[in-house]
């Protein structure tokens, strides 16, 4: 918002947050192109690879950008998967120091007479602590970033990347590599294939292709411009010539929070939890509930913290087997010429359109989604409303407005009437004697001093759900910088091409999933 929020600014933010995540708001699905819903949570997995804000402040408290302490490398190097490697973080690895650990689910009684659901299934849950005085401690995931267990989709996505690494490691072991050489070769190839997915499959679905092509062909112009960007992106640099990048607050606090708009309020999850299935469609809240970070693996009471410190609390301490993901409902395998990998009932998920509306459950997130079990979280008023938190954090770090960023980037500025009216998104309320809202003066101010996150979502909304303008430039340049900064980089090694896909130019998320299961496609949908 440009400055820490005063009372007048807070009143505006509260009103805007209320309409962005309004009760009962409906929002259209993505279209042209339709984006499979798994990409929402691949995006979250990427976010956790890039950012970790450990700033110990309360929501709304002023904080300088210098205090936004990054908890890990600001590069796309999968340190959220690998940690510091097997020598320094052996708890994440099997005894061989090469393969990553997985965990086992626990059999559930529902539905009865369902063999997979009723039995433990090795390899289908994250590894968990199993130790501690409380159930929450015993449920804790043994992975480098516990946020990858804050909802079930990102948890199962993390598990698939574990499978991917282990399959790649097994392939190179068959070629004679062992020990450290085997691990480093597997990590290099996994990381570069991951970056290829992001560059060619993930980003083009959500970001203006012209901006992506410009950045990845001609280099960056605004964010930590490197020598290659100035002299031609084709020149290869060594890792030693690249300064460790920082995370632009315009990305972490605003533009990359675009994924919040893509979240659905319910999911066709698997054969059990789907429309017409024995458990019915899975509401978003249950996908938080069935994790160790945000939930307690049971629908239970309204709060996920009910048994946090209760040593006598009952309930599962691992993922119940009936909640294993069906990846055919999250990705479109017909892209890999596998129409056979489509659910017979045709019930698959697509993302919501990227715009200024968030689904209703994001008005009241579980505290675990904000690290609420280990840090002070303000639950007063709108404290668990995701829109309110995003808009408030912008004021905490004195983030530039959308109009200021557009001027800086040389992008056409959205007109105030476009900011206020949008294209089927959040409608800013007008105050009256009968209802709260914004005065004409407040609307006029908001139309010219728009919080960057709202501005970027409005840009996408006007562009039918594609991130463009200010948002596209920030996202493309930060991804480019983060790939360049990785020890294993497809930006610096421009001759590299994927070898695990159908050809030397193609490696998509569906290709990764197919490679990870090593021909055992039933792993993608074990509940059938």
C-alpha positions in Angstrom: 0.0 0.0 0.0 3.1 2.2 0.0 3.0 2.9 3.8 2.1 1.0 7.0 -1.7 1.0 7.2 -3.5 3.7 9.2 -7.1 3.4 10.3 -8.4 4.7 7.0 -6.4 2.3 4.9 -7.3 -0.6 7.2 -11.0 0.2 6.7 -10.5 0.0 2.9 -8.6 -3.3 3.2 -11.3 -4.8 5.4 -14.0 -4.0 2.9 -12.0 -5.2 -0.1 -11.0 -8.4 1.7 -14.7 -9.1 2.5 -15.8 -8.9 -1.1 -12.7 -10.8 -2.4 -13.5 -13.8 -0.1 -17.2 -13.1 0.3 -19.5 -15.7 1.8 -21.3 -17.6 -0.9 -19.3 -16.0 -3.8 -19.2 -18.2 -6.9 -16.4 -18.0 -9.4 -16.0 -19.5 -12.9 -13.6 -22.2 -13.7 -10.5 -21.6 -15.8 -11.0 -21.6 -19.5 -9.1 -20.9 -22.7 -7.0 -22.8 -21.6 -8.6 -25.0 -19.0 -6.0 -25.6 -16.3 -6.0 -28.9 -14.5 -6.3 -28.3 -10.8 -3.0 -30.0 -9.9 -1.2 -27.0 -11.2 -2.6 -24.9 -8.3 -0.7 -27.0 -5.9 2.4 -27.5 -8.0 2.5 -23.7 -7.8 2.3 -23.9 -4.0 5.1 -26.6 -4.0 7.2 -24.2 -6.1 6.5 -21.3 -3.7 7.8 -23.4 -0.8 10.9 -24.2 -2.8 11.5 -20.4 -3.3 10.3 -18.6 -0.2 10.3 -19.0 3.6 9.6 -15.8 5.5 10.7 -16.3 9.1 10.0 -12.8 10.3 8.7 -13.0 13.8 6.0 -10.3 13.8 2.3 -10.1 14.3 -0.1 -9.5 11.4 -0.3 -5.8 10.8 3.0 -4.9 12.5 5.3 -2.7 10.6 8.4 -4.5 9.2 11.2 -3.5 6.9 12.1 -5.4 3.8 15.5 -6.1 5.4 13.7 -8.0 8.1 12.1 -10.4 5.7 14.5 -13.2 6.5 14.7 -15.9 3.9 14.9 -19.4 5.4 16.4 -21.1 2.4 18.0 -20.6 -1.0 16.1 -18.3 -3.4 16.6 -20.6 -6.3 14.6 -23.4 -8.0 16.9 -26.1 -6.6 14.4 -28.3 -4.7 15.9 -27.7 -1.3 12.4 -28.1 0.1 12.7 -31.7 -1.1 16.4 -32.4 -0.5 17.2 -30.2 2.5 20.9 -29.8 2.9 21.5 -33.3 1.4 22.0 -36.7 3.0 25.3 -35.8 4.8 23.8 -32.9 6.7 20.1 -33.9 6.8 20.1 -37.7 7.0 16.7 -37.8 8.6 15.1 -37.2 5.2 16.9 -40.2 3.6 17.0 -44.0 3.6 20.1 -45.6 5.2 21.7 -45.7 1.8 22.0 -41.9 1.8 20.6 -41.8 -1.8 16.9 -42.5 -1.7 14.4 -40.2 0.0 12.1 -41.7 2.7 8.4 -42.3 2.3 5.8 -43.2 4.8 2.9 -45.6 5.1 -0.8 -44.8 5.3 -3.0 -46.4 7.9 -6.0 -48.6 7.0 -9.5 -47.0 7.4 -12.7 -48.8 8.0 -14.6 -46.7 5.4 -15.8 -47.8 2.9 -16.1 -51.4 4.3 -14.9 -54.3 2.1 -12.5 -52.0 0.2 -9.1 -53.7 0.3 -6.9 -50.7 -0.5 -8.7 -48.3 1.8 -8.9 -50.9 4.6 -5.2 -51.7 4.8 -1.9 -49.8 5.4 -0.3 -48.8 2.1 3.5 -48.4 2.2 4.8 -45.4 0.2 1.6 -43.4 0.0 2.1 -41.0 2.9 4.9 -38.6 3.8 7.4 -40.0 6.4 6.2 -38.9 9.8 7.9 -38.5 13.2 6.0 -41.1 15.1 7.7 -39.7 18.2 6.7 -37.2 20.8 4.3 -36.7 23.7 1.4 -35.4 21.7 -0.4 -36.6 18.6 0.6 -33.4 16.7 4.3 -34.2 17.4 3.9 -37.7 16.2 2.1 -36.7 13.1 4.8 -34.1 12.1 6.1 -34.8 8.6 9.8 -35.6 8.3 10.5 -33.3 5.3 12.6 -30.2 4.9 9.5 -27.9 4.8 6.5 -28.8 6.9 4.4 -26.4 4.8 4.3 -29.1 2.2 2.0 -30.9 4.6 -0.4 -28.0 5.1 -2.9 -29.4 2.7 -3.3 -32.9 1.3 -2.8 -31.9 -2.4 0.6 -30.3 -1.8 1.5 -33.2 0.5 0.7 -35.8 -2.2 2.5 -33.6 -4.7 5.7 -33.6 -2.5 5.4 -37.4 -2.2 5.3 -37.7 -6.0 8.6 -35.7 -6.3 10.1 -38.1 -3.7 9.0 -41.0 -6.0 10.5 -39.2 -9.0 13.9 -38.8 -7.3 13.9 -42.4 -6.1 13.0 -43.7 -9.6 15.7 -41.6 -11.2 18.2 -42.7 -8.6 17.3 -46.3 -9.2 17.9 -45.9 -13.0 21.3 -44.4 -12.5 22.2 -47.1 -9.9 21.5 -49.7 -12.6 24.1 -47.9 -14.7 26.7 -48.4 -12.0 26.7 -45.2 -10.1 26.9 -45.5 -6.3 27.0 -43.3 -3.2 27.6 -39.6 -3.4 28.0 -39.7 -7.2 24.7 -41.4 -7.6 22.9 -38.9 -5.4 24.3 -35.9 -7.0 23.6 -37.2 -10.5 20.0 -38.0 -9.6 19.5 -34.6 -7.9 20.9 -32.8 -11.0 18.6 -34.5 -13.4 15.6 -34.3 -11.2 16.2 -30.5 -10.7 16.7 -29.8 -14.3 13.6 -31.8 -15.3 11.6 -29.9 -12.7 12.8 -26.6 -14.0 11.8 -27.7 -17.5 8.3 -28.5 -16.3 8.0 -25.0 -14.8 9.3 -23.3 -17.9 7.4 -25.2 -20.6 4.3 -26.6 -18.8 3.4 -24.6 -15.7 4.3 -21.0 -16.5 2.7 -21.0 -20.0 -0.6 -22.0 -18.5 -0.9 -19.0 -16.3 1.5 -16.3 -17.6 1.4 -14.3 -20.9 3.5 -16.3 -23.3 5.0 -13.2 -25.0 6.4 -12.0 -21.7 7.8 -15.4 -20.9 9.5 -15.7 -24.3 11.0 -12.2 -24.0 12.5 -12.9 -20.5 13.8 -16.4 -21.3 15.2 -15.3 -24.7 16.5 -11.8 -23.9 17.0 -12.0 -20.2 15.8 -9.9 -17.3 15.3 -6.1 -17.4 14.3 -5.2 -13.9 14.9 -7.8 -11.2 18.6 -8.4 -10.4 19.8 -8.1 -13.9 22.7 -10.4 -14.5 25.6 -10.0 -17.0 23.9 -12.5 -19.3 20.8 -10.3 -19.4 22.8 -7.3 -20.4 25.1 -9.1 -22.9 22.8 -11.8 -24.2 21.2 -14.7 -22.5 23.0 -17.2 -24.6 26.3 -16.7 -22.7 26.9 -19.3 -20.1 27.9 -18.4 -16.6 29.5 -20.5 -14.0 27.8 -20.8 -10.6 30.6 -18.7 -9.0 29.8 -15.7 -11.2 26.2 -15.4 -10.0 25.5 -13.5 -6.9 23.1 -15.1 -4.5 19.7 -13.7 -5.4 17.2 -12.2 -3.0 13.5 -12.6 -3.2 11.7 -9.5 -4.5 9.0 -8.6 -2.1 6.8 -7.7 -5.1 6.9 -11.4 -6.0 6.5 -13.1 -2.6 4.0 -10.7 -1.0 1.9 -10.0 -4.2 2.4 -11.4 -7.6 3.0 -15.0 -6.8 0.0 -15.1 -4.5 -2.0 -15.4 -7.7 -2.4 -19.1 -6.9 -4.8 -18.3 -4.1 -7.4 -17.3 -6.7 -7.0 -20.7 -8.4 -8.1 -22.8 -5.4 -11.4 -24.6 -5.6 -13.9 -25.0 -2.7 -14.2 -28.7 -3.2 -12.4 -31.5 -5.2 -13.2 -34.8 -6.9 -10.5 -36.5 -4.9 -10.6 -40.2 -5.5 -13.0 -43.1 -6.0 -14.2 -42.7 -2.4 -14.5 -39.0 -2.1 -16.2 -37.8 -5.3 -19.6 -36.8 -6.5 -21.7 -39.9 -6.3 -19.1 -41.8 -4.4 -19.5 -43.3 -0.9 -17.8 -40.3 0.8 -19.1 -37.5 -1.4 -17.1 -34.7 -2.9 -14.1 -33.6 -0.8 -14.5 -30.1 0.6 -11.4 -27.9 0.7 -11.5 -27.9 4.5 -11.0 -31.7 4.6 -7.9 -31.3 2.4 -6.4 -29.3 5.3 -7.8 -31.6 7.9 -6.1 -34.7 6.5 -2.6 -33.5 7.0 -0.2 -33.3 10.0 0.6 -29.6 9.8 -2.9 -28.1 9.5 -5.1 -31.0 10.6 -5.4 -34.2 12.7 -6.4 -36.8 10.0 -10.0 -36.9 11.1 -13.0 -34.7 10.2 -13.7 -34.3 14.0 -14.5 -30.9 15.4 -14.5 -27.5 13.8 -10.9 -26.7 15.0 -7.8 -28.5 13.8 -6.1 -27.6 17.1 -8.5 -29.6 19.3 -6.0 -32.3 20.3 -2.8 -30.3 19.8 -1.6 -30.8 23.4 -3.9 -33.6 24.5 -1.7 -36.6 25.2 -4.8 -38.8 25.4 -6.3 -37.7 22.1 -7.3 -40.6 19.9 -7.3 -40.7 16.1 -4.9 -41.5 13.2 -1.3 -40.3 13.3 -0.8 -41.1 9.6 -2.9 -40.4 6.5 -5.8 -42.8 6.3 -5.6 -45.0 3.2 -9.0 -43.9 1.9 -7.5 -40.4 1.3 -4.7 -41.3 -1.1 -4.9 -39.0 -4.1 -6.1 -40.0 -7.6 -3.8 -38.0 -9.8 -6.0 -38.7 -12.8 -8.4 -36.2 -11.3 -5.7 -33.5 -10.9 -3.9 -33.7 -14.3 -5.0 -34.5 -17.9 -3.0 -37.5 -19.0 -4.5 -37.3 -22.5 -1.7 -34.7 -23.0 0.6 -37.7 -22.8 -1.5 -39.7 -25.2 -2.9 -41.7 -22.3 -6.7 -41.4 -22.6 -6.9 -44.6 -20.7 -5.7 -42.7 -17.7 -9.0 -40.8 -17.3 -11.5 -41.7 -14.6 -14.4 -43.7 -15.9 -16.8 -41.3 -14.3 -15.1 -38.3 -16.1 -15.0 -36.4 -12.8 -11.8 -34.3 -12.9 -10.9 -30.9 -11.4 -9.8 -27.7 -13.0 -8.6 -24.5 -11.3 -10.7 -21.5 -10.7 -10.1 -18.6 -13.0 -7.3 -16.3 -11.9 -9.2 -13.1 -10.8 -10.1 -11.0 -7.8 -12.3 -13.7 -6.2 -11.3 -16.3 -3.7 -13.5 -19.3 -2.7 -15.5 -19.1 0.5 -13.3 -21.5 2.6 -10.4 -19.1 2.3 -12.3 -16.7 4.5 -11.5 -18.8 7.5 -8.4 -20.9 7.1 -7.0 -23.3 9.7 -4.3 -21.8 11.9 -1.8 -24.5 10.7 -1.9 -22.8 7.3 -0.1 -19.9 8.9 2.3 -21.9 11.0 -0.2 -21.2 13.7 0.9 -24.2 15.8 4.3 -22.7 16.5 3.9 -18.9 16.1 1.5 -16.2 17.2 -1.3 -15.9 14.7 -3.8 -13.1 15.0 -7.3 -14.6 14.8 -9.0 -11.4 15.8 -11.6 -10.2 13.3 -10.5 -11.1 9.8 -7.2 -12.6 10.9 -7.8 -15.9 9.2 -9.2 -14.4 6.0 -6.6 -15.0 3.4 -7.5 -11.9 1.3 -7.2 -9.7 4.4 -3.8 -11.2 5.3 -2.4 -10.7 1.8 -3.6 -7.1 1.7 -2.4 -6.4 5.2 1.1 -7.8 4.6 1.5 -5.4 1.7 1.1 -2.5 4.1 3.5 -4.1 6.6 6.4 -4.0 4.0 5.4 -0.7 2.4 4.9 -2.5 -0.9 4.5 -0.4 -4.0 1.0 0.0 -5.5 0.1 -1.6 -8.7 0.2 1.8 -10.4 3.7 2.5 -9.1 4.9 -0.9 -10.4 3.3 -0.4 -13.8 5.1 2.9 -14.1 8.4 1.4 -13.0 8.1 -1.6 -15.5 6.8 0.6 -18.3 3.5 -1.3 -18.5 0.2 0.3 -19.4 -1.6 1.3 -16.2 -5.1 0.0 -15.6 -7.6 2.8 -15.6 -9.4 3.5 -12.3 -12.8 2.4 -13.7 -11.2 -1.0 -14.6 -9.8 -1.4 -11.1 -13.2 -0.7 -9.6 -15.5 -2.5 -12.1 -13.2 -5.4 -13.2 -14.6 -8.3 -15.4 -16.8 -10.4 -13.3 -14.6 -10.4 -10.2 -14.8 -8.6 -6.8 -17.3 -5.7 -6.8 -16.3 -3.0 -4.4 -19.3 -2.1 -2.2 -20.5 1.4 -1.8 -21.3 2.6 1.7 -24.9 3.4 2.5 -27.0 3.9 5.6 -28.1 0.2 5.3 -24.7 -1.4 4.7 -20.9 -0.8 5.2 -18.7 -0.3 2.2 -16.5 2.3 0.6 -17.3 5.9 0.2 -16.9 7.6 -3.2 -13.7 9.2 -1.9 -12.3 5.8 -0.8 -13.1 4.2 -4.1 -11.4 7.0 -6.0 -8.3 6.6 -3.8 -8.3 2.8 -4.3 -8.6 3.2 -8.0 -5.4 5.1 -8.1 -3.5 3.5 -5.2 -4.3 -0.2 -5.7 -2.6 -2.9 -3.6 -0.3 -4.8 -5.8 -1.8 -8.2 -5.2 -5.3 -7.0 -6.1 -4.0 -5.1 -9.1 -2.3 -8.2 -10.5 -5.4 -10.3 -10.0 -7.5 -7.6 -11.7 -5.1 -7.6 -14.7 -5.5 -11.3 -15.0 -9.3 -11.0 -14.6 -9.5 -8.5 -17.5 -7.3 -10.8 -19.6 -9.7 -13.8 -19.1 -7.6 -15.4 -16.4 -4.1 -15.1 -17.8 -1.4 -13.2 -15.8 -0.2 -10.3 -17.9 1.2 -6.8 -17.6 2.8 -6.1 -14.2 2.1 -9.6 -12.8 3.6 -11.4 -15.9 6.8 -9.4 -15.8 7.4 -10.0 -12.1 6.7 -13.7 -12.2 8.7 -14.4 -15.4 11.8 -12.5 -14.2 11.8 -14.0 -10.7 11.5 -17.5 -12.1 14.2 -16.8 -14.6 16.5 -15.5 -11.8 15.7 -18.4 -9.6 16.6 -21.0 -12.3 19.7 -19.1 -13.2 20.8 -19.1 -9.5 20.4 -22.9 -9.0 23.5 -25.0 -8.9 21.8 -27.1 -11.6 20.3 -24.7 -14.1 18.6 -25.0 -17.5 19.0 -21.2 -17.9 22.8 -21.4 -17.7 23.1 -24.8 -19.4 21.0 -23.9 -22.4 22.1 -27.0 -24.3 20.5 -29.3 -21.8 17.3 -31.2 -22.9 15.0 -33.6 -21.0 15.6 -37.3 -21.4 12.8 -38.7 -19.3 9.9 -37.6 -21.6 8.5 -38.6 -25.0 11.1 -36.5 -26.9 14.0 -34.1 -26.3 11.8 -31.1 -26.1 9.0 -32.4 -23.9 8.7 -33.0 -20.2 5.4 -32.0 -18.6 4.0 -32.7 -15.2 2.1 -35.7 -16.6 5.4 -37.0 -17.9 7.0 -36.6 -14.5 4.1 -38.5 -12.8 4.3 -41.4 -15.3 8.1 -41.6 -15.0 7.9 -41.5 -11.2 5.6 -44.6 -11.0 7.9 -46.5 -13.3 5.2 -48.2 -15.4 3.0 -49.0 -12.3 0.2 -46.7 -13.3 -2.1 -48.0 -10.6 0.1 -46.0 -8.2 -1.6 -42.9 -9.7 -5.0 -44.1 -8.5 -4.6 -46.9 -6.0 -8.2 -46.7 -4.9 -9.3 -47.5 -8.4 
